[in-house]
Structures are given as C-alpha cells and as structure tokens.
Amino acid sequence: MANKINKYVYGWRFLVNYGQGWEYETFETTVEAMRENRKAYRENCDYPLKISRGREINPTWVAQNPGAAL
C-alpha cells in the first residue's frame, strides 16, 4: 500500500517589510532551516522580519493530481 501524499506542506513563512508593507520572502519546512535562515536575515537585512506558521501546496501532490483544482 502506497503512503498518502498530503495536499499541503506545513512550515514557516518569512515576511520582510521593505517600507511598502509585508512581502513574502521564503518558506522553510524544518525548524533547523528556519533558525538558520532567520539568523542570516537578521545579520544581513536591516528591514523588519516577521516569521509566521503557514502552509503551501505540496508540489509532489500537484504532480500526482495534475487535473485537481487548487
């Protein structure tokens, strides 16, 4: 029996405010990657950073269900 592929991938969204409002930058699925990326953003970016939990469509699920409505 094949494993079920979830429609969504859960993780952390990075949002940066460049002065025009919050802009979506990147998405991380693991805590380690989120912490590493957060550290890099804080060292190299002078703009405010906001991190929030979120979900995105799983690309593996899309590949297996090409006709499905998103």
N, C-alpha and C positions, 0 to 999 in steps of 0.2 A: 504494500500500500504506500503510495506517494505521500510525502508531507504536504500539508496545506500551506499555500503561499498567502500571506496576509496582503490585503489591499493597500495598507498604509505602513510606513516606516516611521517609528517614533524617535524623537531626539530633541536637540536643542537648536534654536534659531538664533543667529547673530544679527542684530539690528544696530545700525550706526546712524547717528544724527549729524549730517554734514551742514546743517543750518537750514535745510529745506523740509525737515520732518524726518521721521524714522524710515530708513531704507534697508531692505532685506539684503544681507551680505552673503551668508553661507549657512549650511545646515550640517550638524555633526550628529552621528548616531551613537557614539560612545562617550562615556564620562571622561576618559583619558584624552581623547581627541578634543573635546570641548575645553578642558582645562588648559591644554597646550595651546590651542588657538586663542583662548581668552588672554593668556599671558602674552602671546605675540602681539595681539591687538593693543593691549594696554601699553606695551613698550614702544610700539611704532605708530600709533594713531592718537592724535591729540583730541579727537572728537569723542563725544559721549557714546558709550557702548551699552546696549541692553541685550540680555540673554533671556529667552523665554522658551518654555517647553512647547513643542508642536508636533505636527505630523505632516508627511508628504506622501504622495502616491508612490508606491513601490514600483521601480522600473521592471523588476522581474515579473510582477503581476501583470503589468501592462503588456509585456512581451508575450505572455501566455494567453491573454484575453484581448486581442487586437480590436475586436468589434465592440467591446464593452464601453458603455457611456461613463464618462468620468464625472 
